[in-house]
């Protein structure tokens, strides 16, 4: 195991003082250390490629090594800037990658993580990125070697960290800025009561998909068909768009603030291409809740202005449980593309199940 306090002391001692990335459950114990840094020391990026680009900009300004952190599932997002900007044969930019290794060989995990986990080291080798695996604090000597290598050769390097390696004794922080009495469970339950039997629901990855799955089971709510985005963060709205163009059924995307921000360009396409049947729901708790509760920048965004500027026909807002039914009904009855922003508490259902039998779910979703 590795004490996170000691890890950050080590990184600081080796000249790594700037961090940018996308939060990950394996790295969640870094939350306290990163959140106490100021805006010039830490930037939560919308996606992993943006974190690499930010680290490139930091190097161009300072000539110093920085850290881009991410889950290995997001390594695909990072590949383009790693190859086309930071690569030794292009601009030769040193970056220290701290990667949470979901689905590492020999571990038990969800299907999408096992697929990516099995090829993570192969991807790093193809990218010609030197890496080490951090298992305990004795491995700091290996970290030291690759950091020296990165600085000497002006090239990215990586550190892979498996589940339960990072430990911390930090106190939990309270988020007093969320002014809502709506739980995600409350909203999903009321939504499922109001949709029609032919509605198609596409839910983003994390707690949203898992709670949609569990709410149906808990309350025996059967109207509509679901597709659960167990992976592919940030892509649920475009999957919903592709589906909605070729059907007259109501298509509802259940999105999250972190997911929407990750690929916000999707909003422009939805505003331009979507038909009346497209309904976009933003469940906004200002955080990457399912991977540790790290803050997003959604508190500073005016989603009404953004989506209406992109061509959405209607925008609705909900932050009080007493208005749930009335607002949901108005939203569902509106001509799309339309958005409903729902401010929710950071509180998930207890003992959340994992979605299983994905192929069967896909086949059921596709039935005419």
ABEGO torsion letter per residue (X at the ends): XBBAAAAAAAAAAAGBABBBEBBBAAAAAAAAAAAABBAAABBBBABAAAAAAAAAAAAAAAGBBBBBBBBAAAAAAAAAAAAAAABAABAGBBBBBBBBBBGBBGBBBBAAAAAAAAAAAAAAAAAGBBBBBBABAAAAAAAAAAAAAAAAAGBBBBBBBBBGABBBABBBBBBAABBBABBAAAAAAAAAAABBAABBBBBBBEAAAAAAAAAAAAAGBABEBBBBBABGBGAAAAAAAAAAAABABBBBBBBBAAAAAABAAAAAAAAAABBAABBBBBBBAGBBAAAGGBBBAAAABBAAAAAAAAGBABBBBBABAAAAAAAAAAAAABBOBBBBBBBBBBBBBBGBBBBBGAAAAAAAAABX
